[in-house]
Amino acid sequence: MTNAQNNTAHHPEIEFLLKYPKSVHITLPGRNAEFIKLSHPWENQRQVLLKSDTAIYLFIDGSGIIYQYNHHQFVRMDSTIYRGYNYGAFPFIYKNELYNLGGSGYWRITGHLRKYSNKAHEWYIIPLNEENPVLNEPNASMIWYNPNAGKIYCANFVDKNGGIKKQTTQNYNQYKVKVLDLNTLNWTTLGTLNKTLWPFTKSTQEVAMTPWGVLLDNDGKNLLWNFEKNTLYRLPLENDKSQFIITNYLNGNLFCLDSTLYLCEKNKIDTIPLSLSEFEDTGIPIYVKEANQLHTNSNLTILIIACLVVLVGGVAFWKYYKNKQHAPSLQQIVTNNLTGEKSLYTKKFPEYTDQEWEVLKLILQNTQNNEPTSIDELNSILGLKNKSLETQKSQRYKILTSINQKYLAIKGTELIIREPDAIDKRIKVYHIHPNAIAELKANMS
């Protein structure tokens, strides 16, 4: 494929980028943009526009093909012949040199870092300290690139490797958050992706890279993933700019420079100012640091010694009471991972109606799946979907209050916990008290 028919007349972003006075590093996904017409078998491949300090490039997804914009046309630079090994790779420019990271072939998703050689007109793999499977596609990895710091942040790695024996043929997610330092060529694990955000790995679409993080469409919500601050921000749906983004980002090329969004469609560019102050802090961290990141080696040594002291003391305590023939306590004391409270003793259990049991089964099942129960789910199981809002609210309150009052009279605490939704604080969701899950399961018929 030596020649390609250029189709740049209806792409105003190219002329805009040529005139832009600053040095910028951006990536245009090219969702509905065909910058050049390619012959078979390349005609349906995603075309990604890249801008360095000095030139504009076009990367053909799933291959090593790269074009440079020169004198109003794209001219092919490379001499590669292979394709099909890096679909969904993340192409980028670092220090005015071309790279691409990861991508999927037929058998596996790789974490290879590839650098383009202007002399050889080929791509070469740059060794890293470890390989992480990066897939720059919807419902896969969430990626943000900071060219000034030379760092690529990535949340969620999709493990696909047909050459390794597994118990399942399904790909599975590695819910890790890591950063690749392009200066040292090392990956560093920042932590584990917050469990609250796991469902978004199945409903995520990149909107634009911003100076503050990557702006994603997560299940219809405009969420800004700020990896540097480990903070998830939300652009309120009632904000006119949120509606503008949701309506238009799939219809053209949307990118962010400084504090301005640019929407490029045929023969026109729409702009809209955007700042971090317009986003709400959800209070949700993107990742949770792992235990081995929270302690130095000296602290770990101290922890081990402390555990040994507790263990020895516990054995001595047990032997003492065994000799005294003391009966075991009726209340089993355990530490709960979520609240740190003591578990609830099991002496009696309330008598619930059939309808109350149905509600409890629903909320329990969701709680065990690390998912809250929504108002819509409660309305559905209570047969209230077609009732008025006042009736729905009244009936929900009546049955939830009855369940909690019966449990409170015996256990001294409520069984169903009501709290704001993690993303939208105005919406209430429900789950079972974490210390009552085992007892509730045991008493279910």
C-alpha positions in Angstrom: 0.0 0.0 0.0 2.2 2.8 -1.3 -0.5 5.4 -2.2 -3.7 6.5 -0.5 -6.4 8.8 -1.8 -6.5 11.8 0.5 -9.8 12.9 2.0 -8.8 16.0 4.1 -11.1 18.6 2.5 -13.8 18.1 5.1 -11.5 18.0 8.2 -11.0 21.5 9.6 -9.1 20.1 12.6 -6.0 19.6 10.4 -5.8 23.2 9.3 -6.6 24.3 12.9 -3.7 22.2 14.3 -1.3 23.5 11.7 -2.0 27.1 12.8 -2.1 26.4 16.5 0.7 28.5 18.0 1.6 26.2 20.9 3.4 22.8 21.0 0.7 20.3 21.8 0.3 16.6 22.2 -3.2 15.3 21.4 -4.9 12.3 20.0 -8.0 12.4 17.9 -9.8 9.0 18.0 -11.2 9.5 14.5 -14.5 7.7 15.4 -16.4 8.9 12.3 -13.5 10.5 10.5 -11.9 9.0 7.4 -8.9 11.2 6.8 -7.7 9.2 3.9 -9.3 6.5 1.7 -7.5 3.2 2.1 -7.6 0.1 -0.1 -8.6 -3.4 1.1 -8.0 -4.7 3.7 -7.3 -1.4 5.5 -10.5 0.5 4.5 -12.3 -0.2 7.8 -9.4 0.4 10.2 -9.6 3.2 12.8 -7.5 6.2 11.8 -5.9 8.1 14.7 -4.6 11.7 14.2 -1.6 12.6 16.2 0.0 16.1 16.6 3.6 16.7 17.7 5.5 19.9 18.1 6.5 19.9 14.5 4.2 17.6 12.5 0.8 15.9 12.1 0.7 12.1 11.8 -2.0 9.6 10.9 -1.7 6.1 12.6 -3.7 3.2 11.2 -4.9 1.0 14.0 -4.0 -2.7 14.0 -0.8 -2.1 12.0 2.4 -0.2 11.9 1.3 2.1 9.1 2.0 5.7 9.7 1.5 8.8 7.5 2.8 12.4 7.8 0.8 15.4 6.7 2.9 17.3 4.1 1.8 19.9 1.6 -1.9 19.3 2.0 -1.6 15.5 1.7 -0.7 12.5 3.8 2.5 10.7 2.8 3.3 7.3 4.0 6.5 7.1 6.1 6.9 3.4 7.1 7.7 0.2 5.2 5.9 -2.3 7.5 4.0 -5.2 6.0 2.5 -6.9 9.1 -0.9 -6.2 10.6 -3.4 -7.7 13.0 -1.2 -7.7 16.1 -2.1 -4.4 17.8 -5.8 -3.6 17.4 -6.7 -1.1 20.1 -3.1 0.0 20.7 -2.6 3.4 22.3 -0.6 5.6 19.9 1.1 8.7 21.3 4.0 11.1 20.8 6.7 11.5 23.4 9.5 14.0 22.9 8.5 14.3 19.2 8.9 10.6 18.6 6.1 8.1 17.7 5.1 5.3 20.0 2.3 2.8 20.4 1.5 0.7 23.5 -0.4 -2.6 23.8 -3.2 -3.7 21.5 -4.7 -7.1 20.7 -4.0 -9.8 18.2 -6.0 -12.9 17.6 -4.5 -14.8 20.5 -3.5 -12.3 23.1 -3.6 -8.7 24.3 0.0 -7.4 24.7 1.7 -4.7 26.8 4.5 -4.1 24.3 5.9 -0.5 24.0 6.8 0.1 20.3 8.9 3.0 19.0 9.1 4.2 15.4 12.5 4.5 13.8 12.8 7.2 11.2 16.0 5.7 9.9 14.7 2.1 9.5 11.1 3.1 8.8 10.0 0.3 11.2 8.8 -0.2 14.8 11.0 -1.6 17.5 9.9 -3.0 20.9 11.3 -1.1 23.9 11.8 -3.4 26.9 9.9 -2.5 30.1 10.2 -3.9 33.6 6.9 -5.8 33.2 4.2 -6.5 30.6 0.7 -5.3 31.2 -2.1 -6.0 28.7 -3.3 -2.6 27.5 -6.4 -2.3 25.3 -7.4 1.2 24.1 -11.0 0.4 23.2 -14.5 0.9 24.8 -15.2 -1.2 27.9 -11.5 -2.1 28.3 -8.7 0.0 29.8 -9.1 3.6 31.0 -6.0 5.5 29.9 -4.7 9.0 30.5 -1.5 10.3 29.0 0.5 13.2 30.6 3.1 14.2 28.0 4.7 16.8 30.2 5.5 14.3 32.9 6.1 11.5 30.4 3.6 9.2 32.2 0.8 7.0 31.0 -1.9 6.0 33.6 -4.0 3.0 33.1 -6.9 1.5 35.0 -8.1 -2.1 34.3 -6.1 -4.5 32.3 -7.9 -7.1 30.2 -6.2 -10.5 30.3 -6.4 -12.4 27.1 -3.8 -15.0 26.3 -4.8 -18.1 24.2 -1.4 -19.7 24.8 -1.9 -20.2 28.6 -4.1 -22.8 30.2 -7.0 -21.4 32.1 -10.1 -22.6 34.0 -12.3 -20.5 31.7 -12.1 -19.4 28.1 -13.5 -16.0 29.0 -11.1 -13.0 29.3 -11.0 -11.5 32.7 -10.2 -8.1 34.1 -7.2 -7.2 36.2 -8.6 -4.4 38.3 -5.3 -2.7 38.9 -4.3 0.9 38.4 -0.7 1.4 37.2 1.5 4.2 35.7 4.2 3.8 33.1 7.1 6.2 33.5 8.5 6.8 30.0 11.6 8.2 31.5 12.6 5.1 33.4 10.5 2.6 31.3 9.1 1.1 34.4 5.5 0.3 35.4 4.5 1.1 39.0 1.4 -0.3 40.7 -0.6 2.5 42.3 -3.3 0.3 43.8 -6.5 -1.7 43.1 -9.4 -0.1 41.1 -12.0 1.0 43.6 -14.7 -1.7 43.6 -17.4 1.0 43.3 -16.0 1.7 39.8 -15.7 -2.0 38.6 -19.1 -1.8 36.8 -17.8 1.1 34.7 -15.2 -1.2 33.0 -18.2 -2.7 31.1 -19.7 0.7 30.1 -16.9 3.1 29.3 -16.1 5.2 26.3 -13.4 7.8 25.9 -14.6 11.3 25.3 -11.4 13.4 25.4 -8.0 13.7 27.1 -7.9 16.9 29.3 -5.1 18.6 31.2 -6.7 17.2 34.4 -7.3 13.6 33.4 -9.3 11.5 30.9 -13.0 12.5 30.4 -15.0 9.3 29.9 -18.6 8.5 29.2 -19.3 6.0 32.0 -22.8 4.6 31.6 -24.2 8.0 30.4 -22.3 10.0 33.0 -19.5 12.4 32.2 -16.8 11.4 34.6 -13.3 12.9 34.8 -10.7 10.4 36.0 -7.9 12.4 37.7 -5.2 9.8 38.3 -2.7 12.3 39.7 -5.1 13.3 42.5 -6.7 9.9 42.7 -10.0 11.6 42.5 -13.1 10.9 40.4 -15.0 14.1 39.3 -18.5 14.4 37.8 -19.8 16.9 35.3 -23.5 17.4 36.5 -26.1 16.2 33.9 -28.0 19.5 34.4 -24.9 21.4 33.2 -25.5 22.5 29.5 -21.9 21.4 28.7 -22.6 17.9 29.9 -25.5 17.7 27.5 -23.4 19.1 24.7 -20.8 16.5 25.2 -23.2 13.6 25.4 -25.0 14.7 22.3 -22.0 15.4 20.1 -18.9 13.5 21.1 -19.7 10.4 19.0 -20.6 12.6 15.9 -17.2 14.1 15.3 -13.7 14.5 16.6 -13.7 16.0 20.1 -10.5 17.1 21.8 -9.4 19.5 24.5 -6.6 22.0 24.4 -5.8 24.1 27.5 -9.3 24.8 28.9 -11.3 24.6 25.6 -13.2 21.7 24.0 -13.1 21.5 20.2 -15.8 19.6 18.3 -14.7 19.1 14.7 -17.4 18.2 12.1 -17.5 18.6 8.4 -16.4 22.1 7.4 -16.8 23.6 10.9 -15.3 23.6 14.5 -17.4 24.3 17.5 -15.7 25.4 20.7 -16.8 25.4 24.3 -14.8 26.6 27.4 -14.3 24.0 30.1 -12.6 24.2 33.5 -11.9 21.8 36.4 -14.0 24.0 38.7 -17.2 23.0 36.8 -16.7 19.4 37.9 -18.0 18.0 41.2 -15.7 16.0 43.4 -17.6 12.7 43.9 -15.4 11.8 47.0 -14.6 8.5 45.4 -10.9 7.5 45.0 -10.0 5.9 41.7 -7.8 3.3 43.4 -7.1 1.9 46.8 -3.5 1.4 47.8 -2.6 -2.2 48.4 -1.2 -3.4 51.8 2.3 -3.8 50.6 2.4 -0.2 49.4 1.4 1.2 52.8 4.4 -0.1 54.8 8.2 0.0 54.4 10.2 -3.1 55.1 10.9 -1.8 58.7 7.2 -1.3 59.3 6.5 -4.8 58.0 9.1 -6.3 60.4 7.4 -4.4 63.3 4.0 -5.8 62.1 5.3 -9.4 62.0 6.7 -9.0 65.6 3.4 -7.6 66.8 1.5 -10.5 65.3 3.8 -13.0 67.0 3.3 -11.3 70.3 -0.5 -11.3 69.9 -0.4 -15.0 68.8 1.6 -16.1 71.8 -0.6 -14.0 74.1 -3.7 -15.5 72.6 -2.5 -19.1 73.1 -1.6 -18.4 76.7 -5.0 -16.7 77.2 -6.8 -19.7 75.6 -5.0 -22.3 77.8 -5.7 -20.3 80.9 -9.5 -20.2 80.3 -9.5 -23.8 79.2 -8.0 -24.9 82.5 -10.6 -22.8 84.3 -13.3 -24.6 82.3 -14.9 -21.4 81.3 -17.8 -21.7 78.8 -17.3 -20.0 75.4 -18.9 -16.6 74.9 -22.3 -16.5 73.3 -21.1 -13.6 71.1 -18.5 -14.3 68.5 -16.3 -11.2 68.0 -14.9 -10.6 64.6 -13.6 -7.5 62.8 -15.5 -6.5 59.7 -13.5 -5.2 56.7 -15.9 -2.5 55.9 -16.9 -0.9 59.2 -14.6 -2.3 61.9 -17.6 -3.0 64.1 -18.3 -6.1 66.0 -20.4 -8.8 64.5 -24.0 -9.1 65.6 -24.8 -12.0 68.0 -27.3 -14.6 66.8 -29.8 -15.4 69.5 -33.1 -14.9 67.9 -34.3 -13.8 64.5 -37.3 -11.7 63.5 -40.4 -13.2 61.8 -40.9 -11.5 58.5 -43.8 -11.7 56.0 -43.3 -13.3 52.6 -43.1 -9.8 51.0 -40.5 -8.7 53.4 -38.5 -11.9 52.7 -38.6 -11.1 49.0 -37.2 -7.6 49.6 -34.5 -9.0 51.8 -33.5 -11.7 49.2 -33.1 -9.0 46.6 -31.0 -6.7 48.7 -28.9 -9.5 50.0 -28.1 -10.8 46.6 -27.0 -7.4 45.4 -25.0 -6.8 48.5 -23.1 -10.1 48.0 -22.4 -9.0 44.4 -20.9 -5.7 45.8 -23.8 -3.8 44.2 -26.3 -1.5 45.9 -30.1 -2.0 45.5 -31.8 0.9 43.6 -35.2 2.4 44.2 -36.3 1.1 40.7 -35.5 -2.5 41.8 -37.5 -2.1 45.0 -40.4 -0.7 43.1 -40.3 -3.6 40.7 -40.3 -6.3 43.3 -43.0 -4.6 45.3 -45.2 -4.2 42.2 -45.1 -0.4 42.4 -43.7 0.5 38.9 -47.0 1.9 37.6 -48.0 3.6 40.8 -47.7 7.3 41.6 -44.4 8.6 43.1 -46.2 9.3 46.4 -47.5 5.7 46.6 -44.1 4.3 45.7 -42.4 6.3 48.4 -45.0 5.5 51.0 -45.0 1.8 50.4 -41.2 1.5 50.2 -40.9 3.4 53.5 -43.6 1.2 55.1 -42.0 -2.1 54.3 -38.3 -1.0 54.9 -39.3 0.5 58.2 -41.1 -2.7 59.3 -38.1 -4.8 58.4 -35.7 -2.6 60.3 -37.9 -2.1 63.4 -38.3 -5.9 63.8 -34.6 -6.4 63.6 -33.8 -3.4 65.8 -36.0 -4.8 68.6 -33.9 -8.0 68.8 -30.4 -7.0 67.6 -30.1 -3.4 68.5 -29.3 -2.2 65.0 -30.9 -1.8 61.6 -30.7 -4.6 59.1 -31.0 -2.5 55.9 -28.7 0.4 55.5 -29.9 3.4 53.4 -27.2 5.7 51.9 -26.6 8.1 49.0 -25.5 6.7 45.6 -21.8 6.8 45.1 -22.0 8.9 41.9 -25.2 10.9 42.4 -25.7 11.8 46.1 -29.3 12.8 45.5 -30.3 9.2 44.8 -30.6 6.7 47.7 -29.6 3.1 47.5 -29.8 0.1 50.0 -27.7 -2.8 51.2 -27.6 -5.3 54.1 -25.6 -4.4 57.2 -22.3 -6.1 56.5 -22.2 -7.8 59.9 -25.6 -9.4 59.4 -25.1 -11.0 56.0 -24.0 -14.5 57.3 -26.9 -14.6 59.8 -29.5 -13.5 57.3 -28.4 -16.2 54.8 -28.6 -18.8 57.5 -32.2 -17.8 58.4 -33.5 -17.7 54.8 -35.8 -20.6 53.9 
